[in-house]
Amino acid sequence: MNDKSKPISEMSFEEAMAALEQVVSRLESGNAALEDSIDLYTYGTELKAYCETKLRDAQAKIEKITVGADGQASGATPLDVE
């Protein structure tokens, strides 16, 4: 199965996405036994939720910056997150 030596919560976004891609690839191949497929699916849903959370957190940190006529940044406001 997958190398789960590193907890999902300690993965970077890129590591979690790579692990999720591996899970999807294994599931799509159809070569995993039923129990392995169930474990892969469960792990994949955990990875997906983690990646979605990381993306929401990053999106919440993005700020829209207004640049004035003088070229100076002003009025940084949080980006609307929906």
PDB file of N, CA, C and O in Angstrom:
ATOM      1  N   MET A   1       0.839  -1.179   0.000  1.00  0.00           N
ATOM      2  CA  MET A   1       0.000   0.000   0.000  1.00  0.00           C
ATOM      3  C   MET A   1       0.882   1.240   0.000  1.00  0.00           C
ATOM      4  O   MET A   1       2.023   1.166  -0.456  1.00  0.00           O
ATOM      5  N   ASN A   2       0.405   2.363   0.488  1.00  0.00           N
ATOM      6  CA  ASN A   2       1.150   3.625   0.517  1.00  0.00           C
ATOM      7  C   ASN A   2       2.064   3.680   1.724  1.00  0.00           C
ATOM      8  O   ASN A   2       1.825   3.024   2.738  1.00  0.00           O
ATOM      9  N   ASP A   3       3.116   4.477   1.596  1.00  0.00           N
ATOM     10  CA  ASP A   3       3.997   4.714   2.726  1.00  0.00           C
ATOM     11  C   ASP A   3       3.328   5.743   3.628  1.00  0.00           C
ATOM     12  O   ASP A   3       3.252   6.927   3.300  1.00  0.00           O
ATOM     13  N   LYS A   4       2.849   5.267   4.764  1.00  0.00           N
ATOM     14  CA  LYS A   4       2.157   6.165   5.697  1.00  0.00           C
ATOM     15  C   LYS A   4       3.048   6.485   6.895  1.00  0.00           C
ATOM     16  O   LYS A   4       2.550   6.748   7.990  1.00  0.00           O
ATOM     17  N   SER A   5       4.362   6.464   6.687  1.00  0.00           N
ATOM     18  CA  SER A   5       5.276   6.723   7.788  1.00  0.00           C
ATOM     19  C   SER A   5       5.184   8.157   8.289  1.00  0.00           C
ATOM     20  O   SER A   5       5.528   8.440   9.436  1.00  0.00           O
ATOM     21  N   LYS A   6       4.728   9.047   7.446  1.00  0.00           N
ATOM     22  CA  LYS A   6       4.583  10.456   7.831  1.00  0.00           C
ATOM     23  C   LYS A   6       3.096  10.757   7.986  1.00  0.00           C
ATOM     24  O   LYS A   6       2.325  10.572   7.045  1.00  0.00           O
ATOM     25  N   PRO A   7       2.690  11.216   9.159  1.00  0.00           N
ATOM     26  CA  PRO A   7       1.271  11.562   9.348  1.00  0.00           C
ATOM     27  C   PRO A   7       0.837  12.652   8.372  1.00  0.00           C
ATOM     28  O   PRO A   7       1.619  13.540   8.030  1.00  0.00           O
ATOM     29  N   ILE A   8      -0.404  12.577   7.932  1.00  0.00           N
ATOM     30  CA  ILE A   8      -0.927  13.560   6.982  1.00  0.00           C
ATOM     31  C   ILE A   8      -0.760  14.969   7.523  1.00  0.00           C
ATOM     32  O   ILE A   8      -0.416  15.885   6.775  1.00  0.00           O
ATOM     33  N   SER A   9      -0.999  15.151   8.807  1.00  0.00           N
ATOM     34  CA  SER A   9      -0.930  16.491   9.404  1.00  0.00           C
ATOM     35  C   SER A   9       0.469  17.104   9.334  1.00  0.00           C
ATOM     36  O   SER A   9       0.620  18.312   9.512  1.00  0.00           O
ATOM     37  N   GLU A  10       1.494  16.284   9.076  1.00  0.00           N
ATOM     38  CA  GLU A  10       2.862  16.790   8.973  1.00  0.00           C
ATOM     39  C   GLU A  10       3.316  16.963   7.524  1.00  0.00           C
ATOM     40  O   GLU A  10       4.440  17.395   7.268  1.00  0.00           O
ATOM     41  N   MET A  11       2.441  16.625   6.583  1.00  0.00           N
ATOM     42  CA  MET A  11       2.786  16.738   5.171  1.00  0.00           C
ATOM     43  C   MET A  11       2.616  18.169   4.694  1.00  0.00           C
ATOM     44  O   MET A  11       1.779  18.921   5.193  1.00  0.00           O
ATOM     45  N   SER A  12       3.433  18.518   3.717  1.00  0.00           N
ATOM     46  CA  SER A  12       3.209  19.785   3.021  1.00  0.00           C
ATOM     47  C   SER A  12       2.050  19.550   2.063  1.00  0.00           C
ATOM     48  O   SER A  12       1.654  18.410   1.819  1.00  0.00           O
ATOM     49  N   PHE A  13       1.518  20.626   1.528  1.00  0.00           N
ATOM     50  CA  PHE A  13       0.444  20.503   0.552  1.00  0.00           C
ATOM     51  C   PHE A  13       0.909  19.654  -0.637  1.00  0.00           C
ATOM     52  O   PHE A  13       0.182  18.782  -1.111  1.00  0.00           O
ATOM     53  N   GLU A  14       2.122  19.922  -1.104  1.00  0.00           N
ATOM     54  CA  GLU A  14       2.650  19.204  -2.261  1.00  0.00           C
ATOM     55  C   GLU A  14       2.815  17.711  -1.977  1.00  0.00           C
ATOM     56  O   GLU A  14       2.528  16.880  -2.838  1.00  0.00           O
ATOM     57  N   GLU A  15       3.273  17.372  -0.780  1.00  0.00           N
ATOM     58  CA  GLU A  15       3.412  15.959  -0.416  1.00  0.00           C
ATOM     59  C   GLU A  15       2.053  15.265  -0.372  1.00  0.00           C
ATOM     60  O   GLU A  15       1.900  14.137  -0.842  1.00  0.00           O
ATOM     61  N   ALA A  16       1.080  15.952   0.196  1.00  0.00           N
ATOM     62  CA  ALA A  16      -0.264  15.374   0.295  1.00  0.00           C
ATOM     63  C   ALA A  16      -0.883  15.196  -1.083  1.00  0.00           C
ATOM     64  O   ALA A  16      -1.545  14.190  -1.337  1.00  0.00           O
ATOM     65  N   MET A  17      -0.676  16.154  -1.972  1.00  0.00           N
ATOM     66  CA  MET A  17      -1.205  16.026  -3.335  1.00  0.00           C
ATOM     67  C   MET A  17      -0.547  14.869  -4.073  1.00  0.00           C
ATOM     68  O   MET A  17      -1.217  14.131  -4.795  1.00  0.00           O
ATOM     69  N   ALA A  18       0.752  14.708  -3.899  1.00  0.00           N
ATOM     70  CA  ALA A  18       1.464  13.604  -4.550  1.00  0.00           C
ATOM     71  C   ALA A  18       0.949  12.263  -4.021  1.00  0.00           C
ATOM     72  O   ALA A  18       0.749  11.322  -4.790  1.00  0.00           O
ATOM     73  N   ALA A  19       0.737  12.182  -2.715  1.00  0.00           N
ATOM     74  CA  ALA A  19       0.209  10.951  -2.123  1.00  0.00           C
ATOM     75  C   ALA A  19      -1.196  10.676  -2.634  1.00  0.00           C
ATOM     76  O   ALA A  19      -1.544   9.528  -2.908  1.00  0.00           O
ATOM     77  N   LEU A  20      -2.004  11.719  -2.764  1.00  0.00           N
ATOM     78  CA  LEU A  20      -3.364  11.572  -3.280  1.00  0.00           C
ATOM     79  C   LEU A  20      -3.342  11.098  -4.731  1.00  0.00           C
ATOM     80  O   LEU A  20      -4.154  10.260  -5.123  1.00  0.00           O
ATOM     81  N   GLU A  21      -2.425  11.624  -5.519  1.00  0.00           N
ATOM     82  CA  GLU A  21      -2.300  11.177  -6.914  1.00  0.00           C
ATOM     83  C   GLU A  21      -1.934   9.702  -6.984  1.00  0.00           C
ATOM     84  O   GLU A  21      -2.424   8.983  -7.855  1.00  0.00           O
ATOM     85  N   GLN A  22      -1.074   9.243  -6.072  1.00  0.00           N
ATOM     86  CA  GLN A  22      -0.707   7.830  -6.025  1.00  0.00           C
ATOM     87  C   GLN A  22      -1.910   6.966  -5.662  1.00  0.00           C
ATOM     88  O   GLN A  22      -2.114   5.895  -6.234  1.00  0.00           O
ATOM     89  N   VAL A  23      -2.697   7.438  -4.713  1.00  0.00           N
ATOM     90  CA  VAL A  23      -3.896   6.703  -4.298  1.00  0.00           C
ATOM     91  C   VAL A  23      -4.852   6.570  -5.472  1.00  0.00           C
ATOM     92  O   VAL A  23      -5.349   5.479  -5.753  1.00  0.00           O
ATOM     93  N   VAL A  24      -5.106   7.667  -6.150  1.00  0.00           N
ATOM     94  CA  VAL A  24      -6.028   7.652  -7.292  1.00  0.00           C
ATOM     95  C   VAL A  24      -5.513   6.707  -8.372  1.00  0.00           C
ATOM     96  O   VAL A  24      -6.285   5.941  -8.949  1.00  0.00           O
ATOM     97  N   SER A  25      -4.230   6.759  -8.640  1.00  0.00           N
ATOM     98  CA  SER A  25      -3.629   5.898  -9.653  1.00  0.00           C
ATOM     99  C   SER A  25      -3.810   4.423  -9.297  1.00  0.00           C
ATOM    100  O   SER A  25      -4.166   3.611 -10.151  1.00  0.00           O
ATOM    101  N   ARG A  26      -3.565   4.087  -8.042  1.00  0.00           N
ATOM    102  CA  ARG A  26      -3.731   2.681  -7.607  1.00  0.00           C
ATOM    103  C   ARG A  26      -5.178   2.246  -7.696  1.00  0.00           C
ATOM    104  O   ARG A  26      -5.466   1.124  -8.111  1.00  0.00           O
ATOM    105  N   LEU A  27      -6.094   3.125  -7.308  1.00  0.00           N
ATOM    106  CA  LEU A  27      -7.516   2.773  -7.378  1.00  0.00           C
ATOM    107  C   LEU A  27      -7.964   2.610  -8.826  1.00  0.00           C
ATOM    108  O   LEU A  27      -8.716   1.690  -9.147  1.00  0.00           O
ATOM    109  N   GLU A  28      -7.504   3.500  -9.696  1.00  0.00           N
ATOM    110  CA  GLU A  28      -7.893   3.428 -11.102  1.00  0.00           C
ATOM    111  C   GLU A  28      -7.316   2.215 -11.808  1.00  0.00           C
ATOM    112  O   GLU A  28      -7.895   1.728 -12.779  1.00  0.00           O
ATOM    113  N   SER A  29      -6.177   1.719 -11.328  1.00  0.00           N
ATOM    114  CA  SER A  29      -5.560   0.558 -11.975  1.00  0.00           C
ATOM    115  C   SER A  29      -6.398  -0.702 -11.806  1.00  0.00           C
ATOM    116  O   SER A  29      -6.348  -1.610 -12.635  1.00  0.00           O
ATOM    117  N   GLY A  30      -7.171  -0.746 -10.722  1.00  0.00           N
ATOM    118  CA  GLY A  30      -7.999  -1.918 -10.471  1.00  0.00           C
ATOM    119  C   GLY A  30      -7.224  -3.123  -9.995  1.00  0.00           C
ATOM    120  O   GLY A  30      -7.776  -4.221  -9.929  1.00  0.00           O
ATOM    121  N   ASN A  31      -5.958  -2.949  -9.661  1.00  0.00           N
ATOM    122  CA  ASN A  31      -5.114  -4.070  -9.248  1.00  0.00           C
ATOM    123  C   ASN A  31      -5.091  -4.305  -7.746  1.00  0.00           C
ATOM    124  O   ASN A  31      -4.489  -5.275  -7.285  1.00  0.00           O
ATOM    125  N   ALA A  32      -5.731  -3.441  -6.980  1.00  0.00           N
ATOM    126  CA  ALA A  32      -5.719  -3.582  -5.519  1.00  0.00           C
ATOM    127  C   ALA A  32      -6.848  -4.528  -5.092  1.00  0.00           C
ATOM    128  O   ALA A  32      -7.935  -4.529  -5.670  1.00  0.00           O
ATOM    129  N   ALA A  33      -6.560  -5.319  -4.079  1.00  0.00           N
ATOM    130  CA  ALA A  33      -7.586  -6.192  -3.503  1.00  0.00           C
ATOM    131  C   ALA A  33      -8.663  -5.322  -2.860  1.00  0.00           C
ATOM    132  O   ALA A  33      -8.444  -4.137  -2.608  1.00  0.00           O
ATOM    133  N   LEU A  34      -9.811  -5.908  -2.600  1.00  0.00           N
ATOM    134  CA  LEU A  34     -10.942  -5.153  -2.055  1.00  0.00           C
ATOM    135  C   LEU A  34     -10.573  -4.435  -0.763  1.00  0.00           C
ATOM    136  O   LEU A  34     -10.844  -3.241  -0.628  1.00  0.00           O
ATOM    137  N   GLU A  35      -9.964  -5.132   0.187  1.00  0.00           N
ATOM    138  CA  GLU A  35      -9.594  -4.504   1.461  1.00  0.00           C
ATOM    139  C   GLU A  35      -8.589  -3.375   1.249  1.00  0.00           C
ATOM    140  O   GLU A  35      -8.691  -2.322   1.879  1.00  0.00           O
ATOM    141  N   ASP A  36      -7.628  -3.593   0.368  1.00  0.00           N
ATOM    142  CA  ASP A  36      -6.661  -2.530   0.061  1.00  0.00           C
ATOM    143  C   ASP A  36      -7.348  -1.332  -0.587  1.00  0.00           C
ATOM    144  O   ASP A  36      -7.013  -0.182  -0.302  1.00  0.00           O
ATOM    145  N   SER A  37      -8.307  -1.614  -1.458  1.00  0.00           N
ATOM    146  CA  SER A  37      -9.048  -0.525  -2.113  1.00  0.00           C
ATOM    147  C   SER A  37      -9.815   0.304  -1.096  1.00  0.00           C
ATOM    148  O   SER A  37      -9.862   1.530  -1.194  1.00  0.00           O
ATOM    149  N   ILE A  38     -10.414  -0.363  -0.126  1.00  0.00           N
ATOM    150  CA  ILE A  38     -11.143   0.355   0.925  1.00  0.00           C
ATOM    151  C   ILE A  38     -10.182   1.216   1.734  1.00  0.00           C
ATOM    152  O   ILE A  38     -10.474   2.377   2.021  1.00  0.00           O
ATOM    153  N   ASP A  39      -9.028   0.646   2.103  1.00  0.00           N
ATOM    154  CA  ASP A  39      -8.018   1.412   2.843  1.00  0.00           C
ATOM    155  C   ASP A  39      -7.505   2.594   2.016  1.00  0.00           C
ATOM    156  O   ASP A  39      -7.345   3.700   2.533  1.00  0.00           O
ATOM    157  N   LEU A  40      -7.252   2.351   0.735  1.00  0.00           N
ATOM    158  CA  LEU A  40      -6.791   3.424  -0.149  1.00  0.00           C
ATOM    159  C   LEU A  40      -7.827   4.533  -0.256  1.00  0.00           C
ATOM    160  O   LEU A  40      -7.490   5.715  -0.199  1.00  0.00           O
ATOM    161  N   TYR A  41      -9.081   4.147  -0.410  1.00  0.00           N
ATOM    162  CA  TYR A  41     -10.148   5.139  -0.528  1.00  0.00           C
ATOM    163  C   TYR A  41     -10.239   5.986   0.744  1.00  0.00           C
ATOM    164  O   TYR A  41     -10.374   7.208   0.677  1.00  0.00           O
ATOM    165  N   THR A  42     -10.163   5.328   1.893  1.00  0.00           N
ATOM    166  CA  THR A  42     -10.224   6.041   3.176  1.00  0.00           C
ATOM    167  C   THR A  42      -9.052   7.010   3.304  1.00  0.00           C
ATOM    168  O   THR A  42      -9.233   8.169   3.677  1.00  0.00           O
ATOM    169  N   TYR A  43      -7.865   6.534   2.996  1.00  0.00           N
ATOM    170  CA  TYR A  43      -6.666   7.371   3.050  1.00  0.00           C
ATOM    171  C   TYR A  43      -6.794   8.538   2.069  1.00  0.00           C
ATOM    172  O   TYR A  43      -6.428   9.669   2.387  1.00  0.00           O
ATOM    173  N   GLY A  44      -7.313   8.254   0.883  1.00  0.00           N
ATOM    174  CA  GLY A  44      -7.498   9.282  -0.129  1.00  0.00           C
ATOM    175  C   GLY A  44      -8.460  10.368   0.322  1.00  0.00           C
ATOM    176  O   GLY A  44      -8.224  11.550   0.070  1.00  0.00           O
ATOM    177  N   THR A  45      -9.548   9.979   0.989  1.00  0.00           N
ATOM    178  CA  THR A  45     -10.501  10.991   1.460  1.00  0.00           C
ATOM    179  C   THR A  45      -9.875  11.854   2.551  1.00  0.00           C
ATOM    180  O   THR A  45     -10.163  13.047   2.638  1.00  0.00           O
ATOM    181  N   GLU A  46      -9.020  11.260   3.383  1.00  0.00           N
ATOM    182  CA  GLU A  46      -8.320  12.041   4.407  1.00  0.00           C
ATOM    183  C   GLU A  46      -7.346  13.023   3.763  1.00  0.00           C
ATOM    184  O   GLU A  46      -7.247  14.176   4.183  1.00  0.00           O
ATOM    185  N   LEU A  47      -6.629  12.559   2.743  1.00  0.00           N
ATOM    186  CA  LEU A  47      -5.698  13.432   2.026  1.00  0.00           C
ATOM    187  C   LEU A  47      -6.443  14.571   1.338  1.00  0.00           C
ATOM    188  O   LEU A  47      -6.004  15.721   1.380  1.00  0.00           O
ATOM    189  N   LYS A  48      -7.562  14.253   0.709  1.00  0.00           N
ATOM    190  CA  LYS A  48      -8.365  15.264   0.017  1.00  0.00           C
ATOM    191  C   LYS A  48      -8.840  16.335   0.992  1.00  0.00           C
ATOM    192  O   LYS A  48      -8.746  17.527   0.700  1.00  0.00           O
ATOM    193  N   ALA A  49      -9.348  15.917   2.141  1.00  0.00           N
ATOM    194  CA  ALA A  49      -9.828  16.882   3.141  1.00  0.00           C
ATOM    195  C   ALA A  49      -8.678  17.768   3.623  1.00  0.00           C
ATOM    196  O   ALA A  49      -8.850  18.975   3.796  1.00  0.00           O
ATOM    197  N   TYR A  50      -7.511  17.169   3.839  1.00  0.00           N
ATOM    198  CA  TYR A  50      -6.344  17.923   4.289  1.00  0.00           C
ATOM    199  C   TYR A  50      -5.937  18.959   3.242  1.00  0.00           C
ATOM    200  O   TYR A  50      -5.664  20.112   3.578  1.00  0.00           O
ATOM    201  N   CYS A  51      -5.898  18.547   1.975  1.00  0.00           N
ATOM    202  CA  CYS A  51      -5.524  19.474   0.897  1.00  0.00           C
ATOM    203  C   CYS A  51      -6.529  20.609   0.782  1.00  0.00           C
ATOM    204  O   CYS A  51      -6.144  21.763   0.593  1.00  0.00           O
ATOM    205  N   GLU A  52      -7.810  20.292   0.894  1.00  0.00           N
ATOM    206  CA  GLU A  52      -8.835  21.338   0.836  1.00  0.00           C
ATOM    207  C   GLU A  52      -8.662  22.340   1.974  1.00  0.00           C
ATOM    208  O   GLU A  52      -8.812  23.544   1.769  1.00  0.00           O
ATOM    209  N   THR A  53      -8.351  21.854   3.162  1.00  0.00           N
ATOM    210  CA  THR A  53      -8.134  22.733   4.309  1.00  0.00           C
ATOM    211  C   THR A  53      -6.918  23.624   4.076  1.00  0.00           C
ATOM    212  O   THR A  53      -6.963  24.824   4.346  1.00  0.00           O
ATOM    213  N   LYS A  54      -5.838  23.038   3.576  1.00  0.00           N
ATOM    214  CA  LYS A  54      -4.628  23.828   3.297  1.00  0.00           C
ATOM    215  C   LYS A  54      -4.924  24.916   2.265  1.00  0.00           C
ATOM    216  O   LYS A  54      -4.452  26.045   2.399  1.00  0.00           O
ATOM    217  N   LEU A  55      -5.700  24.580   1.240  1.00  0.00           N
ATOM    218  CA  LEU A  55      -6.046  25.571   0.219  1.00  0.00           C
ATOM    219  C   LEU A  55      -6.910  26.684   0.791  1.00  0.00           C
ATOM    220  O   LEU A  55      -6.697  27.858   0.485  1.00  0.00           O
ATOM    221  N   ARG A  56      -7.886  26.322   1.621  1.00  0.00           N
ATOM    222  CA  ARG A  56      -8.735  27.350   2.246  1.00  0.00           C
ATOM    223  C   ARG A  56      -7.904  28.266   3.133  1.00  0.00           C
ATOM    224  O   ARG A  56      -8.097  29.481   3.129  1.00  0.00           O
ATOM    225  N   ASP A  57      -6.976  27.683   3.894  1.00  0.00           N
ATOM    226  CA  ASP A  57      -6.115  28.495   4.762  1.00  0.00           C
ATOM    227  C   ASP A  57      -5.262  29.464   3.945  1.00  0.00           C
ATOM    228  O   ASP A  57      -5.115  30.633   4.303  1.00  0.00           O
ATOM    229  N   ALA A  58      -4.705  28.965   2.852  1.00  0.00           N
ATOM    230  CA  ALA A  58      -3.872  29.821   2.003  1.00  0.00           C
ATOM    231  C   ALA A  58      -4.708  30.919   1.365  1.00  0.00           C
ATOM    232  O   ALA A  58      -4.275  32.068   1.282  1.00  0.00           O
ATOM    233  N   GLN A  59      -5.898  30.567   0.917  1.00  0.00           N
ATOM    234  CA  GLN A  59      -6.770  31.549   0.284  1.00  0.00           C
ATOM    235  C   GLN A  59      -7.162  32.647   1.273  1.00  0.00           C
ATOM    236  O   GLN A  59      -7.262  33.816   0.902  1.00  0.00           O
ATOM    237  N   ALA A  60      -7.382  32.269   2.524  1.00  0.00           N
ATOM    238  CA  ALA A  60      -7.762  33.246   3.544  1.00  0.00           C
ATOM    239  C   ALA A  60      -6.631  34.239   3.817  1.00  0.00           C
ATOM    240  O   ALA A  60      -6.887  35.356   4.268  1.00  0.00           O
ATOM    241  N   LYS A  61      -5.382  33.844   3.550  1.00  0.00           N
ATOM    242  CA  LYS A  61      -4.234  34.711   3.804  1.00  0.00           C
ATOM    243  C   LYS A  61      -3.940  35.673   2.655  1.00  0.00           C
ATOM    244  O   LYS A  61      -3.207  36.649   2.818  1.00  0.00           O
ATOM    245  N   ILE A  62      -4.513  35.386   1.512  1.00  0.00           N
ATOM    246  CA  ILE A  62      -4.252  36.249   0.348  1.00  0.00           C
ATOM    247  C   ILE A  62      -4.929  37.597   0.565  1.00  0.00           C
ATOM    248  O   ILE A  62      -6.079  37.667   0.997  1.00  0.00           O
ATOM    249  N   GLU A  63      -4.226  38.620   0.270  1.00  0.00           N
ATOM    250  CA  GLU A  63      -4.794  39.965   0.418  1.00  0.00           C
ATOM    251  C   GLU A  63      -4.837  40.655  -0.927  1.00  0.00           C
ATOM    252  O   GLU A  63      -3.953  40.493  -1.768  1.00  0.00           O
ATOM    253  N   LYS A  64      -5.885  41.424  -1.101  1.00  0.00           N
ATOM    254  CA  LYS A  64      -6.013  42.253  -2.292  1.00  0.00           C
ATOM    255  C   LYS A  64      -5.357  43.592  -1.955  1.00  0.00           C
ATOM    256  O   LYS A  64      -5.744  44.250  -0.988  1.00  0.00           O
ATOM    257  N   ILE A  65      -4.389  43.985  -2.733  1.00  0.00           N
ATOM    258  CA  ILE A  65      -3.659  45.226  -2.473  1.00  0.00           C
ATOM    259  C   ILE A  65      -3.999  46.254  -3.544  1.00  0.00           C
ATOM    260  O   ILE A  65      -3.942  45.973  -4.741  1.00  0.00           O
ATOM    261  N   THR A  66      -4.345  47.423  -3.095  1.00  0.00           N
ATOM    262  CA  THR A  66      -4.637  48.529  -4.000  1.00  0.00           C
ATOM    263  C   THR A  66      -3.368  49.348  -4.183  1.00  0.00           C
ATOM    264  O   THR A  66      -2.723  49.742  -3.212  1.00  0.00           O
ATOM    265  N   VAL A  67      -3.021  49.598  -5.433  1.00  0.00           N
ATOM    266  CA  VAL A  67      -1.836  50.397  -5.722  1.00  0.00           C
ATOM    267  C   VAL A  67      -2.308  51.779  -6.156  1.00  0.00           C
ATOM    268  O   VAL A  67      -3.072  51.922  -7.110  1.00  0.00           O
ATOM    269  N   GLY A  68      -1.841  52.778  -5.445  1.00  0.00           N
ATOM    270  CA  GLY A  68      -2.215  54.156  -5.740  1.00  0.00           C
ATOM    271  C   GLY A  68      -1.498  54.691  -6.965  1.00  0.00           C
ATOM    272  O   GLY A  68      -0.644  54.019  -7.542  1.00  0.00           O
ATOM    273  N   ALA A  69      -1.851  55.902  -7.355  1.00  0.00           N
ATOM    274  CA  ALA A  69      -1.249  56.556  -8.519  1.00  0.00           C
ATOM    275  C   ALA A  69       0.253  56.737  -8.342  1.00  0.00           C
ATOM    276  O   ALA A  69       1.006  56.774  -9.316  1.00  0.00           O
ATOM    277  N   ASP A  70       0.680  56.850  -7.080  1.00  0.00           N
ATOM    278  CA  ASP A  70       2.111  57.033  -6.811  1.00  0.00           C
ATOM    279  C   ASP A  70       2.870  55.708  -6.789  1.00  0.00           C
ATOM    280  O   ASP A  70       4.077  55.690  -6.545  1.00  0.00           O
ATOM    281  N   GLY A  71       2.168  54.594  -7.042  1.00  0.00           N
ATOM    282  CA  GLY A  71       2.822  53.290  -7.071  1.00  0.00           C
ATOM    283  C   GLY A  71       2.964  52.635  -5.714  1.00  0.00           C
ATOM    284  O   GLY A  71       3.525  51.544  -5.607  1.00  0.00           O
ATOM    285  N   GLN A  72       2.464  53.283  -4.681  1.00  0.00           N
ATOM    286  CA  GLN A  72       2.565  52.736  -3.336  1.00  0.00           C
ATOM    287  C   GLN A  72       1.353  51.849  -3.029  1.00  0.00           C
ATOM    288  O   GLN A  72       0.224  52.163  -3.406  1.00  0.00           O
ATOM    289  N   ALA A  73       1.611  50.757  -2.349  1.00  0.00           N
ATOM    290  CA  ALA A  73       0.520  49.861  -1.937  1.00  0.00           C
ATOM    291  C   ALA A  73      -0.215  50.504  -0.780  1.00  0.00           C
ATOM    292  O   ALA A  73       0.392  51.082   0.122  1.00  0.00           O
ATOM    293  N   SER A  74      -1.524  50.394  -0.823  1.00  0.00           N
ATOM    294  CA  SER A  74      -2.330  50.921   0.279  1.00  0.00           C
ATOM    295  C   SER A  74      -3.616  50.133   0.367  1.00  0.00           C
ATOM    296  O   SER A  74      -4.026  49.465  -0.582  1.00  0.00           O
ATOM    297  N   GLY A  75      -4.239  50.223   1.521  1.00  0.00           N
ATOM    298  CA  GLY A  75      -5.561  49.637   1.701  1.00  0.00           C
ATOM    299  C   GLY A  75      -5.616  48.142   1.502  1.00  0.00           C
ATOM    300  O   GLY A  75      -6.520  47.634   0.837  1.00  0.00           O
ATOM    301  N   ALA A  76      -4.663  47.433   2.069  1.00  0.00           N
ATOM    302  CA  ALA A  76      -4.714  45.975   1.974  1.00  0.00           C
ATOM    303  C   ALA A  76      -5.957  45.482   2.676  1.00  0.00           C
ATOM    304  O   ALA A  76      -6.194  45.800   3.841  1.00  0.00           O
ATOM    305  N   THR A  77      -6.750  44.704   1.962  1.00  0.00           N
ATOM    306  CA  THR A  77      -7.962  44.161   2.531  1.00  0.00           C
ATOM    307  C   THR A  77      -7.994  42.661   2.293  1.00  0.00           C
ATOM    308  O   THR A  77      -7.513  42.183   1.265  1.00  0.00           O
ATOM    309  N   PRO A  78      -8.560  41.914   3.240  1.00  0.00           N
ATOM    310  CA  PRO A  78      -8.630  40.466   3.040  1.00  0.00           C
ATOM    311  C   PRO A  78      -9.446  40.117   1.807  1.00  0.00           C
ATOM    312  O   PRO A  78     -10.436  40.776   1.491  1.00  0.00           O
ATOM    313  N   LEU A  79      -9.016  39.072   1.117  1.00  0.00           N
ATOM    314  CA  LEU A  79      -9.732  38.572  -0.049  1.00  0.00           C
ATOM    315  C   LEU A  79     -11.007  37.908   0.417  1.00  0.00           C
ATOM    316  O   LEU A  79     -11.003  37.201   1.425  1.00  0.00           O
ATOM    317  N   ASP A  80     -12.105  38.122  -0.304  1.00  0.00           N
ATOM    318  CA  ASP A  80     -13.356  37.465   0.021  1.00  0.00           C
ATOM    319  C   ASP A  80     -13.207  35.967  -0.219  1.00  0.00           C
ATOM    320  O   ASP A  80     -12.844  35.535  -1.312  1.00  0.00           O
ATOM    321  N   VAL A  81     -13.491  35.187   0.812  1.00  0.00           N
ATOM    322  CA  VAL A  81     -13.384  33.730   0.713  1.00  0.00           C
ATOM    323  C   VAL A  81     -14.777  33.153   0.845  1.00  0.00           C
ATOM    324  O   VAL A  81     -15.477  33.399   1.828  1.00  0.00           O
ATOM    325  N   GLU A  82     -15.168  32.391  -0.147  1.00  0.00           N
ATOM    326  CA  GLU A  82     -16.486  31.757  -0.104  1.00  0.00           C
ATOM    327  C   GLU A  82     -16.368  30.292  -0.276  1.00  0.00           C
ATOM    328  O   GLU A  82     -17.377  29.586  -0.268  1.00  0.00           O
TER     329      GLU A  82
END
